[in-house]
Amino acid sequence: MAIFHHIIQPSVTVTHSSNTHTVDLDIRGNNYSVSINSGAANIIGFSNLDATRVGKAGSILIQNPGSMSNTTITMDPGNAYTPGGSTINFNLTASATAVLTYHVYASNKILLNYVGKFELLPQP
């Protein structure tokens, strides 16, 4: 039986190219961080999806800027699958944080689940 103590996966900062934020599945680590660009049409996508990545899973932290004026966020559909094939409705609130979890299911399928609009739990 293996016992793992305090295994922390590094968080990889995703740099954009022309407002396309590409999560490179070849990079060591399972967690990524994307900073959305204000006033731009942002696209989140994946690269290096192949049979050697099957089973890789993690989270992508999405941080909105302080101003979301004229800002959009979309997914590059590529090989991405969502529950029911639904479009992801990204939270476009200024300074909001969201999490996009992913699981590489097959060499041509990545499963996604989006959770946004985080708020502080009600205080007693």
N, C-alpha and C positions, 0 to 999 in steps of 0.2 A: 504494500500500500504506500503510495506516495503522499507525502505531507508537504504542502507548499505554504510558506509563511511570507507574507508581505510582498507578494509579486505585484509589482506596479508596472503596467505597460506605459511606455512613453507616449506623450501626446505630440502629434506631429502638426505643425502649423502649415496649412495649405496656402501657398502663394498663388495669386491669380495671374492669368494672362488675358488681357483684354476683358476683364470681368468674368472670365470662366474659371471657376475654382475646381480643379481636377484632383480628386483623391487618388493618389497613386498607391494601388494595393501592393506594389512591390516593395514599398518602404517598410522598414522594420517598425513594428508597433501596430496596435489595433485601434487606437483612438486618434481622432483628428480634430482640428479646430479651424473653422472658417469664419473670417471676418467679412461681413457683407459690405460692399462699397455703396456709399450714399449717392443718389442721383444716377444710378446705373441699372442696366438690365443684367442682373447677376444670374449665372448658370452654374449649377453644381453637377459634376459628372465624375466618372470613374475611369481609370486607365489600368492596364495590365491585369484585366480579368481573364483568367485562363484556368486550366485544370489544376495547376500547382497552387492556386489560391482557395480551392474548395475547402470549406470549413472555417475560413478566416471570418471573424465576426468582431464587431465593436461598435463604437459610437462616434458620431460626428457632431461636435458642439457648434452651433450656428449662433453667432453674435451679431445683432443688428447695430448699426451706428446710431448716434444721438439724433440724427435727422434722417427720416425715410422719405423725404420729398422726392417724387419721381423715381422711386426705387422699386424694382421688382426682383423676385427670386423664383426661378424655375429649375426643374430637374432636366438634365439631358436624358431622355428616356432610355436610349441604348438598350441594355439588357436588364433594366430595373423593373422589379415587380412590387406592387403595393397590395395591401388587402383589398380584394374586390376589384383590382385594377383601377382604383380611384386616383384622381389627380391629387397631388399634395397641395393643400391650401396653406401656404406659408404665412406665419404671423408677420405682419408688416408694421408692428408697433415699434416706435423708436426705443432703442436700448434693450429690446427684448432678447431673451435667450431661448433657444430651442435645441432639441436633440433629435438627430436622425440616426436610428440604429440600423445596422446592416448585417447581413449574413450571406456569404457566398455559398450558394446552394449547389451550383453546377458551374461548369466552365463557361456557360453562357447565361447564367441567371444569378442575379443578386437581389435578395429580398430586403425590402425597406419598410420601416415603420417610423412615422413622424409624430413627435409630441412637442407641442408649443404652448405658448401663453402661460408660462410658469408664473406663479404668484406666491407670495408668502402665505403659509398656512394661517388660518384664523387664530388669533391670540386669545387666551382665556381672559 
